[in-house]
Structure formats: structure tokens, C-alpha cells
Amino acid sequence: MQLAAAVLRAVMILITACSAGIAGSQTLQVNPADMLKNSGIGLPKAEVPQPAVPAAPEKIVQGYLYVEPYQARFEVMIDANRMLHWLNPLKDIPAELDAATQKAACEAATKQVQDWCRLTANGTRIEGSFIGVSVIKGKPAATLPLAEGESLPLREAMFGFIWEFPTPPGPEEIVVEWRGFIEEIRSLPVRVFFGQKSEVLEASTVLPKVSWKAQGRLPLPAPLAQVPQISVVSPLMVPLVSIIWVLGGLLFLAFVRLHDRHLPGGSMPFLGAWVLGAVLSWPLLNVPIGGGADIPMIQEKKDAEAILTPLLRNVYRAFDHRSESEIYDVLARSVDGELLRKLYLETIQALTLEGREGTRVTISEFSADVMGVQPAASGPGFITECQWTAMGNVGHWGHTHTRVNRYNAKVTITPVDNAWKVTQLDVSEARRL
């Protein structure tokens, strides 16, 4: 059909040309190639642009085991596409996750994933806590802050899960069992962090347990700092009952001798009863005389700093523990009174990363400077104007967060039960550097 149309078009052009030549006595030359070119025969067809097909979301699963003094924390990241499909395989997955979708998915996952992780330390099963589920922006070891209410493209979203387990201070072996092999997940790579080192293990559907052994590589928790002691002079204990017994025996003996009478039973039985009574009555009533605490007057900055620095350092050491009762026990060695509860709550808040419950910073460096010292208003002790800086690190989602806090405060230190303790703390400025 195209060829016939082209021939017909050429004939019409020829007739028109001839008519024009007759009328104007001009000759028109026709090039057959031009006619074919204009007819469109033999030219390639124009390509129709095809719509771009979006690449499938990347499949990612990664685990992290953080072994710390008194705690092991297990974190797992799974790509959002796979997680959403597992939660509701009949529902279409949106290209972008708004805040409502994120919240609903986290709530649905929380009900189903709490028993995915089990942990054993030194051969003993540890009852842990499921900290929660969160939507994470970024990839393993490269996460980004996610603002409250922020929508997130599906390709940039992951679901993160955290479990926390209390452990001995220096466990020799940690075994983690993973039970969350969903959506064709056949293996889970696990990076173990301990101190400044790390190594990679892998759990699978065939071997769902990974075993990490310390082999002397796990740093032990830092000991408590030594606080200068208050010297205590022991009092002289006077056995009052024994003295009365001895004096009574002497008076009785003098009475017998003055009246020229005989001791009942003879001298030896009397002497034996007298001595035995003195010995038996010795612990009955002992009266202390003298002694007590020798509390020094703190007037120099260096003397105040020598007491303040270890006290505040030990406040942070208390939070190396994870059990609330253990934290209070250690904290009570440095803090007394109503300040104990207040300092516990404020320090927990200062050491915990925002929006990441369970990820608590471990303080590694601490320093304090005293700017002024004055005697306490009432009773023994002193008040110091001071500044201290605490720096620590915490691993989370495969990378490390560093936190540096600096405080200016007025601290009151008084002797309690013959030991220096912080009894009042008024912070005038707190900064995060």
C-alpha cells in the first residue's frame, strides 16, 4: 500500500509539473530519491519513550551485639519493604512512609517480635527486656536523624529492634539465638562490639545461634575512685558494770575484815566468784569516752578538688550498672539525702540518647575544676563553686555516638557517717559540647 501511494504521488507531481511547463515554458526536474524521502519509505520508525521502571527496594538485614560491663544489647535492622510486607502481605506498600504509617507499623511489629531474640551468658539463660521498635532513616552504620513527624521514602527506611540483657561484669561467653527469619531471610550477619574492637559472626536458619567468647578481650568495668577518708579516733570504752562489780567486791571484803568476820565459803571461792563476775559483766555496759571523727577544715581549692573529683566520678560509675537497685547502692556511697533520687533521674536523662531508650552513654573521661571554696553554712563541711566535664561514647545501629557535657554548679559536701558525701547540688549551667 505504501509503495502504491508513493507511485501515485509521483505521477501527480509529474502531471502538475508538465502543466506548469506548458504554461510557463519551464522544465521541472524531479529527483526520484527526493520523492522516496518525502514518502517516508525506508526510514526507521521513531522510538516511543518508555516510562522509567523504579528499582526494587534493597533487601537489607543486619544485627549488632554490644557487649558492655553489666549489659549486652542486641540490635537488628530490617529493610522497611520486607518488614511491611511481612506485617500485611495483602496491603500495597506505599512509596513513602508518613508519620501515621510509621507509628501503626511499629505498634503492629511490637506485638509480634518480642520473642525473636534470646541470650545466654556463661551458660545461663538471661531474661532480657524488649526495648522497642523504631523506624530508622538511612542504612546500617550510616543512619541519619529522623525529625518528629517526618515522612520517609521507602527506599531510605528501615525498622530497628532493640533487646537489652543484664549480664555479669565480665562474661566469658555470650550466645545469641535469633528467631526472626522472615520473608526469605536465611541469614543474619552480626557484628559484635566489645571495647574498641569488633568482629563479625553470622546466624542462619540452619544455625540460628551465634557464640562470642571474650578470651580476655573484654575491658573490665572501671573501679570506683578513692575518696579521701575522714580519720576516726576510736573512743576509750569503759566497762562500767565490771568496775561497779569490782568496787562492790572490794567494799564487801573491807567490811568483812573490819568486823573480824570470815568470808562465806572461804577466801578462794569468794575470789573466784569475784573474778568471774567481773569477766561476765565486762560487755554489759561499756561507756565510750573520747574519740570520734577528726573532720578537717577544707579551705584550699586543691583540698576541695581532691574530695569533689572522686565523688562526682563515682556518680557516673554508678550508671555503669543497669539494675536500678545496684545503681542506687553505688550512688549512695557518694550522695546522701533527698539529692539521691533527684540526681539519679537527672543523670539517667543526661546519659540517654534522645528517642533511643536503652542506649546509655558510658563515661570514659572526667575532669573537675574548683573555682572557689567556703565553709558550710551549718555544721562541718564545705561549699565549692566548680565546673566539670564528662565525655562518653555509646554504639548504636553500627556506629558510635560521642557525648560531651559540661556543668557549672555549686556543690555542698558534708561528712555523713564519717564519710564525705554530696548533700546539695545546684547546677547553674549545663551545656552539651
KEZA-369607 format. One line per 3 residues: their letters; for each residue x, y, z of C-alpha. Coordinates in nm, 2 decimals, decimal comma, padded with zeros to 4 digits. Layout:
A	X Y Z | ...;
END
This chain:
MQL	00,00 00,00 00,00 | 00,28 00,24 00,08 | 00,45 00,17 -00,25;
AAA	00,13 00,23 -00,45 | 00,07 00,56 -00,26 | 00,42 00,67 -00,34;
VLR	00,38 00,59 -00,71 | 00,05 00,77 -00,73 | 00,20 01,08 -00,55;
AVM	00,49 01,08 -00,80 | 00,25 01,07 -01,10 | 00,05 01,36 -00,96;
ILI	00,37 01,56 -00,92 | 00,47 01,48 -01,28 | 00,14 01,59 -01,42;
TAC	00,15 01,91 -01,22 | 00,50 01,98 -01,34 | 00,41 01,92 -01,70;
SAG	00,11 02,15 -01,67 | 00,34 02,42 -01,53 | 00,59 02,36 -01,81;
IAG	00,34 02,40 -02,07 | 00,20 02,72 -01,91 | 00,54 02,88 -01,84;
SQT	00,76 02,71 -02,09 | 00,98 02,59 -01,79 | 01,12 02,25 -01,73;
LQV	01,09 02,09 -01,39 | 01,34 01,82 -01,29 | 01,22 01,56 -01,05;
NPA	01,46 01,36 -00,83 | 01,31 01,01 -00,75 | 01,52 01,00 -00,43;
DML	01,36 01,31 -00,30 | 01,02 01,16 -00,37 | 01,11 00,85 -00,17;
KNS	01,25 01,06 00,11 | 00,93 01,26 00,13 | 00,72 00,95 00,12;
GIG	00,88 00,81 00,44 | 00,96 00,47 00,28 | 01,28 00,31 00,42;
LPK	01,31 00,54 00,72 | 01,34 00,39 01,06 | 01,03 00,42 01,29;
AEV	01,06 00,68 01,57 | 01,10 00,51 01,91 | 00,83 00,56 02,16;
PQP	00,98 00,66 02,51 | 00,91 00,40 02,78 | 00,83 00,51 03,14;
AVP	01,12 00,45 03,38 | 01,07 00,14 03,60 | 01,17 00,22 03,96;
AAP	01,44 -00,01 04,10 | 01,32 -00,26 04,36 | 01,40 -00,16 04,72;
EKI	01,72 -00,30 04,85 | 01,69 -00,60 05,08 | 01,89 -00,55 05,40;
VQG	01,92 -00,73 05,73 | 02,19 -00,66 05,99 | 02,25 -00,74 06,35;
YLY	02,47 -00,57 06,62 | 02,57 -00,71 06,96 | 02,71 -00,46 07,20;
VEP	02,89 -00,63 07,50 | 02,94 -00,38 07,78 | 03,00 -00,40 08,16;
YQA	02,69 -00,54 08,32 | 02,49 -00,54 07,99 | 02,46 -00,69 07,65;
RFE	02,24 -00,51 07,39 | 02,12 -00,67 07,07 | 02,00 -00,46 06,78;
VMI	01,86 -00,57 06,44 | 01,78 -00,36 06,13 | 01,55 -00,49 05,85;
DAN	01,46 -00,30 05,54 | 01,11 -00,14 05,55 | 00,98 -00,30 05,23;
RML	01,03 -00,65 05,36 | 00,90 -00,57 05,71 | 00,58 -00,41 05,58;
HWL	00,51 -00,70 05,35 | 00,55 -00,94 05,64 | 00,32 -00,74 05,86;
NPL	00,05 -00,72 05,60 | 00,11 -00,92 05,28 | -00,22 -00,82 05,12;
KDI	-00,17 -00,45 05,15 | 00,01 -00,24 04,89 | 00,33 -00,09 05,03;
PAE	00,34 00,29 04,99 | 00,64 00,46 04,82 | 00,67 00,70 05,11;
LDA	00,60 00,63 05,48 | 00,43 00,92 05,66 | 00,42 00,95 06,04;
ATQ	00,09 00,77 06,08 | 00,21 00,47 05,88 | 00,54 00,46 06,07;
KAA	00,35 00,46 06,41 | 00,10 00,19 06,30 | 00,37 -00,04 06,17;
CEA	00,58 -00,01 06,48 | 00,28 -00,09 06,70 | 00,19 -00,39 06,49;
ATK	00,55 -00,51 06,49 | 00,59 -00,47 06,87 | 00,31 -00,73 06,93;
QVQ	00,49 -00,99 06,72 | 00,86 -00,96 06,75 | 00,94 -00,95 07,13;
DWC	01,05 -01,32 07,15 | 01,27 -01,30 06,84 | 01,59 -01,28 07,05;
RLT	01,72 -01,49 07,33 | 02,05 -01,46 07,51 | 02,27 -01,68 07,73;
ANG	02,57 -01,56 07,94 | 02,82 -01,81 08,07 | 02,57 -02,09 08,01;
TRI	02,28 -01,92 08,19 | 01,97 -01,80 08,02 | 01,92 -01,43 08,08;
EGS	01,58 -01,27 08,10 | 01,60 -00,95 07,90 | 01,39 -00,66 07,81;
FIG	01,25 -00,57 07,46 | 01,32 -00,20 07,44 | 01,11 -00,14 07,13;
VSV	01,07 -00,09 06,75 | 01,15 00,23 06,56 | 01,17 00,34 06,20;
IKG	01,52 00,44 06,11 | 01,64 00,67 05,83 | 01,94 00,55 05,64;
KPA	02,14 00,23 05,62 | 02,33 00,01 05,87 | 02,62 00,21 06,02;
ATL	02,50 00,52 05,83 | 02,18 00,63 05,99 | 02,05 00,99 05,99;
PLA	01,84 01,18 06,24 | 01,47 01,15 06,18 | 01,26 01,45 06,28;
EGE	00,94 01,40 06,46 | 00,65 01,37 06,21 | 00,89 01,35 05,91;
SLP	00,78 01,13 05,61 | 01,04 00,89 05,47 | 01,08 00,74 05,13;
LRE	01,05 00,36 05,14 | 01,40 00,31 05,00 | 01,55 00,51 05,28;
AMF	01,36 00,35 05,56 | 01,45 00,06 05,79 | 01,29 -00,10 06,10;
GFI	01,52 -00,12 06,41 | 01,47 -00,36 06,70 | 01,65 -00,35 07,04;
WEF	01,68 -00,60 07,32 | 01,87 -00,54 07,65 | 02,01 -00,81 07,88;
PTP	02,18 -00,77 08,22 | 02,50 -00,97 08,24 | 02,79 -01,02 08,49;
PGP	03,06 -00,76 08,48 | 03,28 -00,96 08,26 | 03,10 -01,25 08,08;
EEI	03,32 -01,51 07,93 | 03,07 -01,62 07,66 | 02,76 -01,47 07,51;
VVE	02,53 -01,68 07,30 | 02,25 -01,51 07,10 | 01,97 -01,71 06,94;
WRG	01,78 -01,53 06,66 | 01,43 -01,64 06,57 | 01,32 -01,37 06,33;
FIE	01,39 -01,54 06,00 | 01,10 -01,39 05,80 | 01,04 -01,30 05,43;
EIR	01,30 -01,54 05,29 | 01,57 -01,41 05,53 | 01,81 -01,71 05,55;
SLP	02,10 -01,55 05,74 | 02,17 -01,26 05,98 | 02,52 -01,11 05,98;
VRV	02,60 -00,99 06,34 | 02,88 -00,75 06,42 | 02,99 -00,78 06,78;
FFG	03,13 -00,47 06,95 | 03,34 -00,51 07,27 | 03,56 -00,22 07,40;
QKS	03,73 -00,06 07,10 | 03,72 -00,38 06,89 | 03,46 -00,57 06,69;
EVL	03,42 -00,90 06,49 | 03,16 -01,05 06,26 | 02,95 -01,36 06,32;
EAS	02,65 -01,50 06,13 | 02,33 -01,67 06,24 | 02,13 -01,87 05,99;
TVL	01,82 -02,08 05,96 | 02,05 -02,38 05,99 | 02,25 -02,25 06,29;
PKV	02,03 -01,98 06,45 | 02,28 -01,92 06,74 | 02,59 -01,72 06,74;
SWK	02,85 -01,76 07,01 | 03,10 -01,49 07,11 | 03,38 -01,56 07,36;
AQG	03,57 -01,29 07,55 | 03,91 -01,47 07,57 | 04,04 -01,18 07,79;
RLP	03,95 -00,92 07,53 | 03,65 -00,75 07,71 | 03,76 -00,45 07,92;
LPA	03,65 -00,48 08,28 | 03,44 -00,20 08,44 | 03,64 00,08 08,59;
PLA	03,68 00,07 08,97 | 03,54 00,33 09,20 | 03,77 00,63 09,26;
QVP	03,92 00,66 09,61 | 03,77 00,94 09,82 | 03,99 01,08 10,09;
QIS	03,89 00,93 10,42 | 03,80 01,11 10,74 | 04,02 00,99 11,02;
VVS	03,83 00,85 11,31 | 03,98 00,81 11,66 | 03,84 00,51 11,84;
PLM	03,69 00,61 12,18 | 03,80 00,45 12,51 | 03,53 00,20 12,61;
VPL	03,49 00,19 12,99 | 03,33 -00,13 13,13 | 03,10 00,04 13,39;
VSI	02,93 -00,28 13,52 | 03,26 -00,46 13,57 | 03,40 -00,16 13,76;
IWV	03,10 -00,15 13,98 | 03,13 -00,52 14,04 | 03,50 -00,50 14,14;
LGG	03,44 -00,20 14,37 | 03,15 -00,38 14,53 | 03,37 -00,68 14,59;
LLF	03,64 -00,47 14,75 | 03,39 -00,29 14,98 | 03,25 -00,62 15,09;
LAF	03,59 -00,76 15,16 | 03,68 -00,45 15,36 | 03,36 -00,48 15,56;
VRL	03,44 -00,84 15,65 | 03,79 -00,76 15,76 | 03,68 -00,46 15,97;
HDR	03,43 -00,66 16,16 | 03,67 -00,96 16,20 | 03,44 -01,20 16,02;
HLP	03,51 -01,48 15,78 | 03,43 -01,49 15,42 | 03,14 -01,72 15,34;
GGS	03,28 -02,04 15,18 | 03,64 -01,93 15,23 | 03,87 -01,69 15,05;
MPF	03,92 -01,90 14,74 | 03,56 -01,94 14,65 | 03,50 -01,57 14,71;
LGA	03,79 -01,47 14,49 | 03,68 -01,70 14,21 | 03,32 -01,56 14,22;
WVL	03,46 -01,21 14,23 | 03,68 -01,25 13,92 | 03,41 -01,45 13,73;
GAV	03,15 -01,18 13,79 | 03,39 -00,91 13,66 | 03,46 -01,11 13,34;
LSW	03,09 -01,18 13,27 | 02,98 -00,83 13,33 | 03,26 -00,68 13,11;
PLL	03,05 -00,65 12,79 | 02,72 -00,55 12,96 | 02,76 -00,17 12,97;
NVP	03,06 -00,01 12,81 | 03,07 00,37 12,81 | 03,27 00,54 12,53;
IGG	03,50 00,82 12,64 | 03,66 01,05 12,39 | 03,73 00,95 12,03;
GAD	03,53 01,05 11,72 | 03,58 01,18 11,37 | 03,86 01,42 11,31;
IPM	03,70 01,64 11,04 | 03,94 01,87 10,87 | 03,87 02,22 10,77;
IQE	03,87 02,24 10,39 | 03,98 02,59 10,28 | 04,21 02,53 09,99;
KKD	04,10 02,47 09,63 | 04,33 02,17 09,59 | 04,19 02,00 09,90;
AEA	03,83 02,06 09,79 | 03,91 01,93 09,44 | 04,07 01,61 09,59;
ILT	03,74 01,53 09,75 | 03,50 01,66 09,48 | 03,65 01,49 09,18;
PLL	03,63 01,13 09,30 | 03,28 01,18 09,44 | 03,15 01,31 09,11;
RNV	03,34 01,05 08,91 | 03,18 00,77 09,12 | 02,84 00,92 09,05;
YRA	02,90 00,83 08,68 | 03,05 00,50 08,77 | 02,72 00,40 08,94;
FDH	02,55 00,42 08,60 | 02,77 00,15 08,45 | 02,53 -00,08 08,63;
RSE	02,19 -00,15 08,47 | 01,99 -00,26 08,76 | 01,82 00,03 08,94;
SEI	01,89 -00,12 09,28 | 02,26 -00,16 09,20 | 02,28 00,20 09,07;
YDV	02,13 00,33 09,39 | 02,37 00,12 09,61 | 02,67 00,26 09,44;
LAR	02,53 00,61 09,41 | 02,46 00,62 09,79 | 02,83 00,60 09,85;
SVD	02,87 00,95 09,71 | 02,53 01,11 09,76 | 02,30 01,15 10,06;
GEL	01,96 01,27 10,14 | 01,69 01,38 09,90 | 01,95 01,46 09,64;
LRK	01,99 01,08 09,58 | 01,67 01,04 09,39 | 01,70 01,37 09,21;
LYL	02,05 01,30 09,09 | 01,95 00,95 08,97 | 01,68 01,08 08,74;
ETI	01,88 01,38 08,61 | 02,18 01,16 08,53 | 01,98 00,89 08,36;
QAL	01,83 01,16 08,13 | 02,17 01,32 08,06 | 02,33 00,99 07,96;
TLE	02,05 00,85 07,74 | 02,04 00,94 07,37 | 01,72 01,12 07,26;
GRE	01,45 00,89 07,14 | 01,66 00,58 07,19 | 01,57 00,42 07,52;
GTR	01,82 00,18 07,64 | 02,12 00,33 07,47 | 02,30 00,49 07,76;
VTI	02,64 00,66 07,73 | 02,93 00,52 07,93 | 03,15 00,79 08,06;
SEF	03,52 00,73 07,98 | 03,68 01,06 08,07 | 03,60 01,30 08,35;
SAD	03,76 01,62 08,49 | 03,66 01,87 08,75 | 03,79 02,22 08,84;
VMG	03,72 02,41 09,16 | 03,69 02,79 09,14 | 03,61 02,87 09,50;
VQP	03,57 02,72 09,84 | 03,38 02,83 10,15 | 03,27 02,67 10,48;
AAS	02,93 02,52 10,50 | 02,66 02,74 10,65 | 02,57 02,50 10,92;
GPG	02,79 02,23 11,07 | 03,11 02,08 10,92 | 03,17 02,05 10,55;
FIT	03,23 02,30 10,27 | 03,06 02,45 09,96 | 03,25 02,47 09,63;
ECQ	03,19 02,66 09,31 | 03,31 02,42 09,04 | 03,29 02,31 08,68;
WTA	03,32 01,95 08,55 | 03,32 01,79 08,21 | 03,21 01,43 08,13;
MGN	03,27 01,26 07,80 | 03,15 00,92 07,69 | 03,06 00,70 07,39;
VGH	02,78 00,46 07,30 | 02,74 00,23 07,00 | 02,41 00,23 06,82;
WGH	02,30 00,09 06,48 | 02,65 00,01 06,39 | 02,82 00,35 06,46;
THT	02,94 00,54 06,76 | 02,78 00,84 06,93 | 03,01 01,07 07,14;
RVN	02,86 01,29 07,40 | 03,04 01,57 07,60 | 02,86 01,75 07,88;
RYN	02,99 02,04 08,08 | 02,83 02,17 08,40 | 02,88 02,48 08,63;
AKV	02,74 02,42 08,98 | 02,76 02,49 09,35 | 02,82 02,17 09,54;
TIT	02,78 02,12 09,91 | 02,99 01,84 10,06 | 02,95 01,73 10,42;
PVD	03,06 01,43 10,64 | 02,79 01,17 10,67 | 02,86 00,87 10,89;
NAW	03,23 00,97 10,89 | 03,25 00,98 10,50 | 03,24 01,27 10,26;
KVT	02,92 01,29 10,06 | 02,74 01,53 09,82 | 02,44 01,66 10,01;
QLD	02,33 01,95 09,78 | 02,39 02,03 09,42 | 02,27 02,35 09,24;
VSE	02,35 02,35 08,86 | 02,37 02,70 08,72 | 02,46 02,59 08,36;
ARR	02,46 02,27 08,16 | 02,60 02,26 07,81 | 02,64 01,99 07,55;
L	02,97 02,04 07,36;
END
